Amino acid sequence: MQPREAAELEAKQTYEAFIKWVKVTFYWIMALLVLLAYFNFGTDTETGSQYNGEVYAPMNMETK
């Protein structure tokens, strides 16, 4: 086998391994995002901070 052929074979194997790694990583990231979205990205909607307009109403500003 010529060095050129050996290098081409090695390059093909490396490329295939890289593509496989990228696909597996992509699938894991997508699965993690779906899982996080399912749990609303960890937000506490039941008891978390709720907007209350009375608390944040400015009292020291004149209204026209």
Long-range contacts (C-beta under 8 A, 24 or more apart in sequence): none
